[in-house]
């Protein structure tokens, strides 16, 4: 029969029982009477202060402009929902200057807010036109520009630089007169916005398509000379529609090449240009006076209403 050995009790290390808890220099024992007394004093003071405080929930005062947390949350939720529903807009990239056409690079950023007064000289060979009279008028009229009769596209581009509300004046001699009428016809299109020509002066215009004045021309002053050869001298002009265009024809005895040099012709042209350009200013003054009168009438009515109420 096998004997079961009984387990002996574990031996206790007497060295461990003699160990004491380590405390730093100046530390106090937690259960010492001084610590307990301090805890008791703090607790009693806290209870006393708690009894003295009002038993009401603390409310944070906010300024009238400051919103409550609930309102802020509601506003943020609404804004986030709106952003989610908002359509995604395409980002338009700035075009590369290298890919732009020459016309787009030269396009003006702003309109010129001044009248466009353009003088066009004719063909200066074989005594047809020397251009002296056109040059003299262009140099002595403020803001005017001079072009050659072949500068068809340049003239149209120059007119387009000016604001549509600004007057346009074209003065051409010989082939330059024919170019002025051609320019007016081209501007009378949807492509060019049916740009109005306030005054077109044709001085003994020669060439093709020089007798019919389009409807976008408000006034045409036409000088033509006497002569046996129809090509050397101009012809009378007619309005395509007299409801829109006023035409004045004047027969001259001057030589073709000297007609733009005539002081009488130059005087009449300058007088006509000043008359056309001056109309805009007179209209503005009239509108200003009219609006001032209307404001005065309203003020008078308010004064009468105040008198009757008192």
C-alpha positions in Angstrom: 0.0 0.0 0.0 1.4 3.3 -1.1 1.8 6.1 1.4 0.9 9.6 0.4 3.4 12.2 1.5 1.9 15.2 3.2 2.9 18.6 1.9 4.8 20.6 4.3 3.8 24.3 5.0 5.8 26.9 2.9 8.6 28.4 4.6 8.4 32.2 5.3 11.3 34.4 4.4 11.9 36.3 7.6 13.8 38.9 5.6 10.7 40.0 3.7 8.7 40.4 6.9 11.2 42.9 8.1 10.8 45.1 5.0 9.3 48.5 5.5 7.6 50.7 2.9 9.9 53.3 1.3 9.0 56.9 1.7 10.8 59.9 0.6 12.4 62.4 2.8 9.7 64.5 4.5 6.8 62.2 3.6 4.0 61.6 6.0 2.2 58.5 6.9 -1.3 58.6 5.5 -3.0 57.3 8.6 -1.3 59.8 10.9 -3.6 62.0 13.1 -2.4 65.2 11.4 -3.5 64.1 7.9 -6.9 62.9 9.1 -7.4 66.2 10.9 -6.6 68.1 7.7 -9.0 66.0 5.6 -11.8 66.6 8.2 -11.3 70.4 8.2 -11.4 70.5 4.3 -14.6 68.4 4.2 -16.4 70.6 6.8 -15.5 73.8 5.0 -16.7 72.4 1.6 -20.0 71.4 3.2 -20.4 74.8 4.7 -19.7 76.5 1.4 -22.1 74.2 -0.4 -24.9 75.1 2.0 -24.3 78.8 1.5 -24.5 78.6 -2.4 -27.9 79.1 -4.1 -29.4 75.8 -5.2 -30.2 77.0 -8.8 -28.7 75.9 -12.1 -25.9 78.2 -13.3 -26.9 80.2 -16.4 -24.3 81.7 -18.8 -25.2 85.1 -19.9 -24.9 85.7 -23.6 -24.9 88.9 -25.6 -27.9 89.6 -27.9 -25.8 88.9 -31.0 -24.4 85.6 -29.6 -26.4 82.5 -30.6 -27.0 79.6 -28.4 -25.3 76.3 -29.0 -28.5 74.8 -30.3 -29.0 77.6 -32.8 -25.4 77.3 -34.0 -25.8 73.5 -34.5 -29.1 74.1 -36.4 -27.4 76.7 -38.6 -24.4 74.4 -39.3 -26.7 71.5 -40.2 -28.7 73.6 -42.6 -25.6 75.0 -44.2 -24.1 71.6 -44.7 -27.3 70.3 -46.3 -27.3 73.3 -48.7 -23.7 72.7 -49.7 -24.4 69.0 -50.5 -27.4 70.0 -52.7 -25.5 72.8 -54.5 -24.4 72.1 -58.1 -20.8 71.7 -58.8 -19.5 74.7 -60.8 -16.8 74.2 -63.4 -13.5 75.8 -62.8 -12.6 78.1 -65.7 -8.9 78.1 -66.3 -7.2 81.2 -67.6 -6.4 80.7 -71.2 -2.8 80.3 -72.2 -1.5 83.5 -73.9 0.4 81.3 -76.4 -2.8 79.8 -77.8 -4.7 83.1 -78.1 -5.2 84.6 -81.6 -3.6 87.9 -82.5 -7.1 89.5 -82.6 -7.9 88.3 -79.1 -4.6 89.6 -77.7 -5.3 93.0 -79.2 -8.9 93.2 -78.0 -9.5 96.3 -75.8 -10.4 95.6 -72.2 -12.5 98.8 -72.0 -14.4 100.9 -74.5 -13.1 104.4 -75.3 -15.7 106.8 -73.9 -15.1 109.5 -76.6 -16.6 110.1 -80.1 -14.9 108.4 -83.0 -14.0 111.1 -85.6 -12.3 109.5 -88.6 -10.9 111.1 -91.7 -10.2 109.0 -94.8 -7.9 110.2 -97.6 -8.2 108.9 -101.2 -5.9 107.6 -103.8 -3.0 110.1 -104.1 -1.8 109.3 -107.7 -2.4 110.8 -111.1 -3.8 114.0 -109.4 -6.9 112.2 -108.2 -6.3 113.2 -104.5 -3.4 114.8 -102.7 -4.8 114.3 -99.2 -3.8 117.7 -98.1 -7.3 118.8 -97.1 -8.1 115.6 -95.2 -4.8 115.7 -93.4 -5.3 119.4 -92.4 -8.8 118.7 -91.0 -7.7 115.6 -89.1 -4.7 117.4 -87.5 -6.9 120.3 -86.4 -9.9 118.5 -85.0 -9.4 117.4 -81.4 -9.3 113.6 -81.0 -9.6 112.9 -84.8 -7.7 110.1 -86.6 -6.7 109.8 -90.2 -6.7 106.6 -92.3 -5.9 105.7 -95.9 -8.7 104.5 -98.2 -7.3 101.0 -98.1 -7.4 100.8 -94.3 -10.9 99.3 -94.4 -10.5 96.8 -91.6 -8.5 99.2 -89.4 -11.3 101.7 -89.6 -13.9 99.2 -88.5 -11.6 98.0 -85.6 -11.1 101.6 -84.5 -14.8 102.3 -84.4 -15.4 99.1 -82.4 -13.0 100.4 -79.7 -15.4 103.2 -78.9 -18.4 102.7 -76.7 -21.6 102.1 -78.6 -23.2 105.1 -77.0 -20.5 107.4 -78.4 -21.1 109.2 -81.7 -19.3 108.1 -84.9 -18.2 110.5 -87.7 -16.7 109.4 -91.0 -15.3 111.9 -93.5 -13.8 110.6 -96.8 -12.6 112.2 -100.0 -12.5 110.5 -103.4 -11.8 106.8 -102.9 -11.8 107.6 -99.1 -15.5 108.7 -99.5 -16.3 105.4 -101.2 -14.5 103.5 -98.3 -16.5 105.5 -95.8 -19.8 104.3 -97.4 -18.5 100.7 -97.5 -17.6 100.8 -93.9 -21.1 102.1 -93.0 -22.7 99.3 -95.0 -20.5 96.7 -93.2 -21.3 98.1 -89.7 -25.0 97.8 -90.7 -25.2 94.1 -89.8 -26.0 91.9 -86.9 -22.4 90.8 -86.8 -21.4 94.4 -85.9 -24.5 95.2 -83.8 -26.0 97.5 -86.4 -23.5 100.2 -85.3 -24.9 103.7 -85.9 -23.0 106.3 -87.9 -24.1 109.8 -86.7 -22.5 111.6 -89.6 -21.0 110.5 -92.9 -19.4 113.2 -95.1 -18.6 112.0 -98.6 -16.4 114.5 -100.6 -16.7 113.7 -104.4 -16.7 109.9 -103.6 -15.6 107.7 -106.5 -15.6 104.0 -106.8 -18.3 101.3 -106.5 -21.4 101.3 -104.2 -21.1 105.0 -103.4 -24.6 106.3 -104.0 -26.9 104.5 -101.6 -26.6 105.4 -97.9 -27.6 102.6 -95.5 -30.2 103.0 -92.7 -27.6 103.0 -89.9 -26.4 106.4 -91.1 -28.3 109.2 -89.4 -27.0 112.0 -91.6 -25.1 112.2 -94.9 -23.5 115.4 -96.2 -22.4 114.7 -99.8 -20.3 117.0 -102.0 -20.0 116.2 -105.7 -18.5 118.1 -108.6 -19.4 118.9 -112.2 -17.6 117.0 -114.8 -17.9 115.1 -118.1 -16.2 112.0 -116.8 -18.4 110.2 -114.2 -15.5 108.3 -112.6 -13.5 111.4 -111.8 -16.4 113.1 -110.0 -18.9 111.8 -107.5 -22.6 111.5 -107.8 -25.6 112.5 -105.7 -26.4 110.1 -102.9 -29.8 108.8 -101.8 -31.0 107.3 -98.6 -32.1 103.7 -98.6 -34.8 104.7 -96.1 -35.6 108.4 -95.5 -37.2 107.5 -92.1 -33.8 106.8 -90.7 -31.4 108.9 -92.9 -31.2 112.5 -93.8 -29.2 113.2 -97.0 -27.9 116.6 -98.1 -26.3 116.9 -101.6 -24.3 119.9 -102.6 -22.9 120.5 -106.1 -19.5 122.1 -106.2 -17.4 123.7 -109.0 -14.1 122.7 -107.4 -11.6 120.4 -109.0 -11.8 116.9 -107.7 -8.4 116.9 -106.1 -9.0 120.3 -104.5 -12.5 119.9 -103.1 -11.3 118.8 -99.7 -8.9 121.8 -99.6 -11.7 124.3 -100.0 -12.1 126.5 -96.8 -15.8 126.7 -97.4 -16.2 122.9 -97.5 -13.9 122.5 -94.4 -15.9 125.1 -92.5 -19.2 123.4 -93.3 -17.8 120.0 -92.3 -16.4 121.3 -89.0 -19.7 123.0 -88.3 -21.7 119.9 -89.0 -19.4 117.7 -86.8 -19.7 120.1 -83.9 -23.4 120.1 -84.3 -23.6 116.3 -84.3 -21.3 115.9 -81.3 -23.0 118.7 -79.4 -26.4 117.1 -79.5 -25.3 114.4 -77.0 -24.3 117.1 -74.5 -27.5 119.0 -75.0 -29.6 115.9 -74.4 -27.7 115.1 -71.2 -28.3 118.6 -69.9 -32.0 118.3 -70.8 -32.3 115.0 -69.0 -30.5 116.4 -65.9 -32.9 119.5 -65.9 -35.9 117.2 -66.3 -34.9 114.9 -63.5 -34.1 117.9 -61.2 -37.6 119.3 -62.0 -39.2 115.9 -61.1 -37.3 115.8 -57.8 -38.4 119.4 -57.0 -42.0 118.4 -57.7 -41.8 115.4 -55.3 -40.3 117.6 -52.6 -43.1 120.2 -53.0 -45.7 117.4 -52.7 -44.1 116.1 -49.5 -44.1 119.6 -48.0 -47.8 120.0 -48.8 -48.5 116.7 -47.3 -46.7 117.6 -44.1 -48.6 120.9 -43.8 -52.0 119.2 -44.2 -51.1 116.6 -41.6 -50.2 119.2 -39.0 
